[in-house]
Each structure stands twice: as C-alpha cells, then as structure tokens.
Amino acid sequence: MEKAPGHPHQETGPTTLWRLAFSAAIFGLNFLVQGLAGMWTGSLGLVSDSLENLNDFVVNLLAIGAISLANKREPCDRYAYGWHRLEVFHTLLGVGLLGALAAGILWEAWHRLHHPVPIQIGWTIAFSALGMLLNLAATFVLLPPKGTRLAKDLNLRSAYLHALGDSLANVAVISAMVAIRYTGWRWIDPIVAVLIVLVILRGAFLLLRSAAAILMHRAAFDHEAAKTDLLKLPGVLGIEDLRSWKICSHLTVATAHVLVDAERLDETERYLKDIEHVLSEHYSVRHLTVHFETSTMASRHHHKFLHQHEADGQDPVHHGEHNHRH
C-alpha cells in the first residue's frame, strides 16, 4: 500500500519563492555595493565578504529555479518523482562556484601578505556597516515564522543562516579596520579575508556532503528509532526491510515490510493510517510504501537485500548471479 507523494514545494511555494526572491535582490545589491567598495577602498576583506553575498544571490536564484520547475513537473512514468532532484544539481553548482571564488581570494590574500596595499579605513568601515544592515534585512526577510510549516523549509533555513553569517563577517571586517587604524598592521585585512574564505569553504563542504548523501541514498532518518516508535503501535508485530532516502531536502521517501496481527487485507487499513502518522509527523516522510505481512507470510522468506556485481564481466541476466531477494 502506498501513500501518495505529497508536493511539499507547493505547500509553501508562493511564500518561499517570494522570500527567496526578495532576499536574492538584497544579496545582489550587497554584492555590488561591497564588491565595488572593496576594490575602491583596497580592502580584500570587504571583497571576500561581497563574494559571500554573491554566493547567496546565486544559490537563492538556483533554489527559486529548482522549486519552480519541481512545482511544474509532475511525477510521470519517466520521472518517478518529477524534477525535485534538481535541487541537488543546483547545490553542486553552488559548491563549484564557492570553490572558484575561494581560490581567487586565497591567491590575492597571499599576494597582499607580501605586498600590502593602502586601505581607506573609514570608507571600508562605512560600507561594511551598510553591508551588515543589508544582510540583517535579508535575514529578517528569510526568517520563517515559528510554529508554521515554513519553519521546516530547508531552503529558507539555509538561506537565513547564511545571511546571518554574512552579518558576522561584516563585524569581522569592521573589527579588522579598527585594529589596522590603531596598529598600522595592514596584513590584518588579508588575514580576515582568509578567515572568511575558510567559513565559505566550510559551507561548501557541508553543502557537498548533503548533496552526496542524497545521491548515495543515505538513510533520511534514524531507522532504529523509527522501528521502536512503530512497534509501539497496537497490532504491529515487526518491522523489516525499512528503507528511507531523500529525493531532495523536502521530499523523504520510505518503504517497509510490516508484520501485523491481521489475516485479511481490509484489516490493514487502520495500521496504515497509524504508520503514516508516525512517519510523517516524527520523521517527515512524504511518500510511504508499506508491504503488510502476516506471521505466516513472514516465515516463508527473508528480507535481506542481496546485490552482487559480476567481477568477470559475464552477463548477470543470463548467468543468474545478480540477485535481489526479499
């Protein structure tokens, strides 16, 4: 039995898209302001901070595109879950952009450590403060209301955390300028730029890890905890072959063989509703497939997933060694 796939992007689509679009406009403006100001004032820290805004701008635009396409492309025979996995590809594209930007900043920082350039400290502080105000505005726009479904929207959550991080980077740049004014140590500016780049690279690594987990079908939640919760339901005697994976950050899919205290198919409906409720409310499962079994059925076979690849290049179909057994 299956629970029809929910369309989580549509549940929060218009509000999420509006927030992402409005914040993207703020990030784009901030990138231009801080980027041009950084080149004019000579502050590499300000330039590196602007690149964080550029990354947020691009990532938000990609998220908007991925959500829009996912909303328009319904599941079909060729695309079982529509185009929801586009989110993974836009994440990988964002990681590539982050890596390229980080490499450019690190190269320039190395050069400036050996050949410091003059910095207009007062103007750098002013533009960084302006950038901080814009980042805080973007944070406010992206902050989802507590207690609503938007609070679980990973696109918004990721975006507002990035915006808040950008504000902290502005604080670091301002602090660096104050230190340079009183010490004359211009090398502080490229050092701050490098620190900001390290934060950018950490974010890139986390994004890459999340995308890789989705592509590798990593379990979407704690299976042992889920089994414990499900076994508390009346009439549920056993959970076998529980699997879960994410199609995108919004859409979690799960399948399971469930041993129940029943003998007829029409007796399983009440079990299905209880199982759906537990997995949906506690583990955010949007699409669930359940195979119900009686004690007699379960004793006839096992549920191990066995998959062997031929090492000698023989055709597994004709030699019968490529087994998937339930």
C-alpha positions in Angstrom: 0.0 0.0 0.0 1.2 3.5 -0.8 0.7 6.9 0.5 0.6 9.3 -2.5 3.5 11.6 -2.7 3.0 15.0 -1.1 4.0 18.0 -3.0 5.9 19.9 -0.3 7.1 22.6 -2.7 3.6 23.6 -3.5 2.6 23.8 0.2 5.0 26.6 0.8 5.8 27.6 -2.8 4.5 31.1 -3.2 5.7 32.4 0.2 9.0 30.6 0.0 9.6 31.9 -3.5 8.8 35.4 -2.5 11.2 35.3 0.4 14.0 33.8 -1.7 13.4 36.3 -4.5 13.3 39.4 -2.2 16.4 38.3 -0.3 18.2 37.5 -3.6 17.7 41.1 -4.6 19.2 42.3 -1.3 22.1 39.9 -1.7 22.7 41.1 -5.3 22.7 44.7 -4.2 25.0 44.0 -1.3 27.4 42.1 -3.6 27.7 45.2 -5.9 28.0 47.6 -3.0 30.6 45.8 -1.1 32.5 44.4 -4.1 32.9 47.8 -5.8 33.6 49.4 -2.4 36.2 46.8 -1.6 38.1 47.4 -4.9 37.9 51.2 -4.4 39.0 51.2 -0.7 41.6 48.5 -1.2 40.1 46.1 1.4 40.3 42.5 0.4 38.2 41.6 3.5 35.3 43.7 2.1 35.7 42.0 -1.3 35.7 38.5 0.2 32.6 39.4 2.2 30.9 40.6 -1.1 31.6 37.2 -2.6 29.6 35.6 0.2 26.7 37.8 -0.9 27.3 36.7 -4.5 27.1 33.1 -3.5 23.9 33.7 -1.5 22.5 35.5 -4.5 23.3 32.7 -6.9 22.2 29.9 -4.6 18.8 31.7 -4.0 18.2 32.1 -7.7 19.1 28.4 -8.3 16.7 27.4 -5.5 14.0 29.5 -7.0 14.5 27.9 -10.4 14.6 24.4 -8.9 11.4 24.9 -6.8 9.6 26.4 -9.8 10.5 23.6 -12.1 9.7 21.0 -9.5 6.3 22.5 -9.0 5.5 22.4 -12.7 6.9 19.0 -13.4 4.5 16.3 -12.0 5.7 12.7 -11.4 5.3 10.5 -14.5 6.4 7.2 -15.9 9.8 8.6 -17.0 10.4 10.8 -13.9 9.1 8.9 -10.9 9.4 11.9 -8.6 9.2 14.7 -11.1 12.1 17.2 -11.1 12.6 17.5 -7.3 16.2 16.3 -7.5 17.1 19.4 -9.5 17.8 20.9 -6.0 20.8 18.6 -5.7 22.3 19.7 -9.0 21.9 23.4 -8.2 23.6 22.6 -4.8 26.6 21.0 -6.7 26.7 24.0 -9.0 26.8 26.3 -6.0 29.6 24.4 -4.4 31.6 24.7 -7.6 31.1 28.5 -7.5 32.1 28.7 -3.9 35.4 26.8 -4.6 36.3 29.0 -7.5 35.6 32.2 -5.5 37.6 30.9 -2.5 40.6 30.1 -4.7 40.7 33.6 -6.1 40.5 35.2 -2.7 43.2 33.0 -1.3 45.5 33.8 -4.2 45.0 37.6 -3.8 45.4 37.3 0.0 48.8 35.5 -0.5 49.9 38.4 -2.8 48.8 41.1 -0.3 50.5 39.5 2.6 53.8 40.0 0.7 52.8 43.3 -0.9 50.3 45.2 1.3 48.2 47.9 -0.3 46.8 51.1 1.1 43.3 50.9 2.6 40.8 53.6 3.1 39.8 52.5 6.6 36.9 55.0 7.2 35.1 54.2 4.0 35.7 50.5 4.5 34.0 50.7 7.9 31.1 52.6 6.4 30.5 50.3 3.5 30.9 47.2 5.8 28.3 48.6 8.2 26.0 49.2 5.3 26.5 45.7 4.2 25.7 44.4 7.6 22.4 46.3 7.6 21.5 44.8 4.2 22.4 41.3 5.5 20.3 41.7 8.6 17.4 42.9 6.3 17.8 39.7 4.3 17.9 37.6 7.5 14.6 39.2 8.6 13.0 38.5 5.2 14.1 34.9 5.2 13.4 34.1 8.9 10.4 31.7 8.8 7.6 32.2 11.3 7.8 29.8 14.3 5.2 27.1 14.5 4.4 27.1 10.8 5.3 24.7 8.0 7.7 27.3 6.7 9.9 26.8 9.8 10.7 23.3 8.4 11.6 24.7 4.9 15.3 23.8 4.4 15.7 26.3 1.6 14.7 29.2 3.9 16.5 27.8 6.9 19.8 27.5 4.9 19.4 30.9 3.4 18.7 32.9 6.6 21.6 31.2 8.4 23.9 32.2 5.5 22.6 35.8 5.7 23.2 35.9 9.5 26.7 34.5 8.9 27.3 37.3 6.4 26.4 39.8 9.0 29.0 38.3 11.4 31.6 38.6 8.6 30.8 42.3 8.3 31.5 42.6 12.0 34.9 40.9 11.5 35.8 43.3 8.7 34.9 46.3 10.8 36.9 45.0 13.7 39.9 44.5 11.4 39.7 48.0 10.1 39.7 49.4 13.7 42.7 47.3 14.5 44.6 48.5 11.4 43.8 52.1 12.3 45.4 51.8 15.7 48.3 49.4 14.8 49.1 50.1 11.2 49.2 46.3 10.5 47.7 46.2 7.0 48.3 42.4 6.9 45.3 42.0 9.2 43.0 42.7 6.2 44.1 39.7 4.0 44.1 37.5 7.2 40.5 38.4 7.8 39.8 37.7 4.1 41.3 34.2 4.5 39.2 33.6 7.6 36.1 34.5 5.7 37.1 32.2 2.9 37.6 29.4 5.4 34.0 29.9 6.5 32.9 29.9 2.8 34.8 26.6 2.3 33.2 25.0 5.4 29.8 25.9 4.0 30.8 24.5 0.6 31.8 21.2 2.3 28.5 21.0 4.2 26.6 21.6 1.0 28.6 19.0 -0.8 28.1 16.4 2.0 24.3 17.0 1.9 24.2 16.6 -1.8 26.3 13.5 -1.7 24.1 12.0 1.0 21.0 12.4 -1.2 22.8 11.0 -4.3 24.1 8.0 -2.3 20.6 7.3 -0.9 21.8 7.8 2.7 19.1 6.9 5.2 16.9 10.0 5.8 16.3 9.4 9.5 17.2 7.1 12.4 15.7 3.7 11.4 16.1 2.1 14.8 14.3 5.0 16.5 11.5 4.7 13.9 11.2 1.0 14.4 10.9 1.5 18.1 8.1 4.0 17.6 6.3 1.9 15.1 6.4 -1.2 17.3 4.6 0.7 20.0 1.5 0.8 17.7 -1.3 -1.6 18.5 -1.2 -4.7 16.3 2.3 -4.0 14.8 4.4 -7.1 15.5 7.5 -6.4 13.4 9.3 -4.0 11.0 11.5 -5.5 8.3 13.5 -4.0 5.4 12.8 -0.4 6.4 14.4 1.9 3.9 14.4 5.7 3.5 16.1 8.2 1.3 15.7 11.8 0.2 14.7 12.9 -3.3 15.5 16.5 -2.3 15.7 18.3 1.0 11.8 18.5 1.1 10.8 15.0 -0.1 11.6 12.0 2.1 10.6 8.5 0.8 10.3 5.3 2.8 9.4 1.7 2.3 8.9 -1.1 4.8 7.7 -4.7 5.3 5.3 -4.6 8.3 4.2 -7.7 10.2 0.8 -7.1 11.6 -1.8 -9.0 13.7 -4.2 -9.5 10.8 -5.2 -12.1 8.3 -7.1 -10.1 5.7 -6.1 -7.1 3.6 -9.1 -5.0 4.7 -7.9 -5.3 8.3 -4.6 -3.5 7.5 -6.1 -0.1 6.7 -6.1 1.1 10.3 -2.5 0.1 10.7 -1.5 2.1 7.6 -3.1 5.3 9.0 -1.2 4.9 12.2 2.1 4.1 10.5 1.7 7.1 8.1 1.0 9.4 11.0 4.1 8.4 13.0 6.5 8.5 10.0 5.0 11.8 8.7 4.9 13.7 11.9 8.1 12.5 13.5 10.3 11.7 10.5 9.0 14.0 7.8 8.2 11.1 5.4 6.2 12.4 2.4 5.9 9.2 0.3 5.4 5.9 2.0 5.1 2.3 0.6 4.1 -0.4 3.0 4.0 -4.2 2.4 1.9 -5.8 5.1 2.6 -9.4 6.1 1.0 -11.9 8.4 3.1 -14.2 10.6 2.6 -17.0 8.1 3.8 -14.9 5.2 6.8 -13.6 7.1 8.0 -17.1 7.9 8.3 -18.1 4.2 11.1 -15.7 3.2 13.7 -13.2 4.5 14.1 -9.5 3.7 17.8 -9.2 3.1 18.8 -7.1 0.1 21.5 -9.1 -1.8 23.1 -7.5 -4.8 26.2 -8.9 -6.4 28.1 -7.4 -9.3 29.9 -9.8 -11.6 33.7 -9.5 -11.4 34.4 -11.4 -14.6 32.3 -9.3 -16.9 29.7 -12.0 -17.6 26.1 -11.1 -18.3 24.4 -11.3 -14.9 21.0 -11.7 -16.5 21.9 -15.0 -18.3 24.1 -16.4 -15.5 21.6 -15.8 -12.7 24.2 -14.2 -10.3 22.6 -10.8 -10.0 20.1 -11.3 -7.2 17.7 -9.1 -5.4 15.9 -11.2 -2.9 13.1 -10.3 -0.5 
